[in-house]
Amino acid sequence: MAERIGFVGVGRMGANMAHRLKDCGYKVNAVYDVRNDVAELVAKELGCESCTSLARVTELSTVVITVVTDNKAMYRIFAPPGKSDSLLRNSQGKLFINCATISPKVHVDVEKLARKSGAESLEACMASSITQAREGTLYLMCGGKESTFKRAKNLLAKLSSTMRYIGASGKAAQVKALVNMVMNSNTAALAEGLALGDALKLDLSVLREVFSQTGAASRVLQTDGEDMQKRDHSCFFSAAHAAKDSGIALSLGKENGLTLPLAAAAKRQYDRMVKEGLGELDKSGIAELTFKGRGPKKKK
């Protein structure tokens, strides 16, 4: 395959996506992470270069996939190339595929910066987790120029089981924000339902089965219900990310004159988890705040 792939951000998601593409026959040439030790470990596994500069990733790649934490990180890696180390340095003809959940405006800004540098940018928002990243079964929502989407489509098909082109830059990020807002609210509601069931001394396994066959059913029940019951909060999607993503959706609501009280209440719970040192637990850990007699249980 002709494309040479670089990754910026090789944590749980980025590293598994890189391994997946290598397994599919793509040449993964470069990785970069703000944690040098993480980048070096992944580079050793992949047999590629652990880059110490963003510009080096662009130099070695025709396509750069970014999986960073937040708006600030995105603006840093796409800084004006004349002012600091940047992916945009000598980036003419390159394709940037940006997978982080960030504010829609940032995707729009990054697309403008990329075009100014002669490059292309596509948002590919992920509604899946670590297992799907490794197996190539992500659900991807893409935004940007349709011609850019078509250029990236064959590569993204190796990472996904479902891929949707949503529209112009920023639109996929809006959809992703709404997905996570609803998911986070569902998770908080499920934690309260199971906590009340526990307080009533109901059999929670039976309760979860009843939930699954009634209007209380949800995808969150499938992924988080048993974990809440057993207090297994191994991280697939952290409470810290839930707080951030709900905040993005609430900002969109405010910009459009909407009050979103359920989403706001859920965010307060995730903010509380972060404040109490539980932010790196899976979002299912919100049950630690709702079950009677539990109290916060910090990650060891």
ChimeraX attribute file (.defattr): number of C-alpha atoms within 10 A of each C-alpha:
attribute: neighborCount
match mode: 1-to-1
recipient: residues
	/A:1	8
	/A:2	7
	/A:3	13
	/A:4	16
	/A:5	24
	/A:6	29
	/A:7	29
	/A:8	25
	/A:9	23
	/A:10	26
	/A:11	18
	/A:12	16
	/A:13	22
	/A:14	25
	/A:15	25
	/A:16	21
	/A:17	26
	/A:18	27
	/A:19	19
	/A:20	19
	/A:21	21
	/A:22	16
	/A:23	14
	/A:24	14
	/A:25	9
	/A:26	18
	/A:27	20
	/A:28	24
	/A:29	24
	/A:30	28
	/A:31	34
	/A:32	25
	/A:33	24
	/A:34	14
	/A:35	11
	/A:36	12
	/A:37	11
	/A:38	17
	/A:39	25
	/A:40	20
	/A:41	14
	/A:42	24
	/A:43	22
	/A:44	11
	/A:45	11
	/A:46	20
	/A:47	14
	/A:48	16
	/A:49	20
	/A:50	24
	/A:51	23
	/A:52	15
	/A:53	16
	/A:54	24
	/A:55	19
	/A:56	21
	/A:57	25
	/A:58	28
	/A:59	17
	/A:60	18
	/A:61	23
	/A:62	19
	/A:63	23
	/A:64	25
	/A:65	26
	/A:66	24
	/A:67	26
	/A:68	23
	/A:69	16
	/A:70	16
	/A:71	16
	/A:72	11
	/A:73	16
	/A:74	20
	/A:75	15
	/A:76	14
	/A:77	21
	/A:78	20
	/A:79	18
	/A:80	18
	/A:81	17
	/A:82	9
	/A:83	8
	/A:84	14
	/A:85	17
	/A:86	22
	/A:87	25
	/A:88	27
	/A:89	20
	/A:90	16
	/A:91	22
	/A:92	16
	/A:93	14
	/A:94	20
	/A:95	23
	/A:96	28
	/A:97	22
	/A:98	25
	/A:99	22
	/A:100	24
	/A:101	27
	/A:102	25
	/A:103	22
	/A:104	23
	/A:105	15
	/A:106	18
	/A:107	27
	/A:108	20
	/A:109	15
	/A:110	24
	/A:111	24
	/A:112	16
	/A:113	19
	/A:114	23
	/A:115	15
	/A:116	13
	/A:117	18
	/A:118	15
	/A:119	18
	/A:120	26
	/A:121	28
	/A:122	30
	/A:123	33
	/A:124	30
	/A:125	27
	/A:126	23
	/A:127	15
	/A:128	16
	/A:129	16
	/A:130	20
	/A:131	15
	/A:132	20
	/A:133	24
	/A:134	21
	/A:135	18
	/A:136	22
	/A:137	19
	/A:138	25
	/A:139	20
	/A:140	25
	/A:141	23
	/A:142	32
	/A:143	28
	/A:144	23
	/A:145	17
	/A:146	16
	/A:147	11
	/A:148	17
	/A:149	22
	/A:150	12
	/A:151	13
	/A:152	19
	/A:153	14
	/A:154	10
	/A:155	17
	/A:156	21
	/A:157	15
	/A:158	18
	/A:159	24
	/A:160	18
	/A:161	14
	/A:162	13
	/A:163	19
	/A:164	14
	/A:165	19
	/A:166	19
	/A:167	15
	/A:168	15
	/A:169	25
	/A:170	24
	/A:171	21
	/A:172	27
	/A:173	30
	/A:174	22
	/A:175	17
	/A:176	25
	/A:177	26
	/A:178	20
	/A:179	15
	/A:180	22
	/A:181	27
	/A:182	16
	/A:183	20
	/A:184	27
	/A:185	21
	/A:186	21
	/A:187	26
	/A:188	26
	/A:189	19
	/A:190	26
	/A:191	25
	/A:192	17
	/A:193	20
	/A:194	25
	/A:195	23
	/A:196	16
	/A:197	16
	/A:198	16
	/A:199	12
	/A:200	9
	/A:201	9
	/A:202	13
	/A:203	11
	/A:204	19
	/A:205	13
	/A:206	10
	/A:207	14
	/A:208	21
	/A:209	14
	/A:210	13
	/A:211	18
	/A:212	15
	/A:213	10
	/A:214	9
	/A:215	8
	/A:216	14
	/A:217	16
	/A:218	17
	/A:219	12
	/A:220	17
	/A:221	20
	/A:222	13
	/A:223	12
	/A:224	21
	/A:225	24
	/A:226	16
	/A:227	17
	/A:228	24
	/A:229	19
	/A:230	8
	/A:231	16
	/A:232	14
	/A:233	21
	/A:234	15
	/A:235	17
	/A:236	17
	/A:237	17
	/A:238	21
	/A:239	27
	/A:240	22
	/A:241	20
	/A:242	24
	/A:243	25
	/A:244	23
	/A:245	24
	/A:246	27
	/A:247	20
	/A:248	22
	/A:249	26
	/A:250	22
	/A:251	14
	/A:252	17
	/A:253	14
	/A:254	11
	/A:255	9
	/A:256	9
	/A:257	9
	/A:258	11
	/A:259	11
	/A:260	13
	/A:261	10
	/A:262	16
	/A:263	22
	/A:264	17
	/A:265	14
	/A:266	24
	/A:267	25
	/A:268	15
	/A:269	21
	/A:270	27
	/A:271	19
	/A:272	19
	/A:273	25
	/A:274	18
	/A:275	11
	/A:276	12
	/A:277	14
	/A:278	23
	/A:279	24
	/A:280	20
	/A:281	23
	/A:282	21
	/A:283	28
	/A:284	29
	/A:285	31
	/A:286	28
	/A:287	29
	/A:288	22
	/A:289	20
	/A:290	21
	/A:291	21
	/A:292	12
	/A:293	9
	/A:294	12
	/A:295	11
	/A:296	18
	/A:297	15
	/A:298	14
	/A:299	12
	/A:300	3
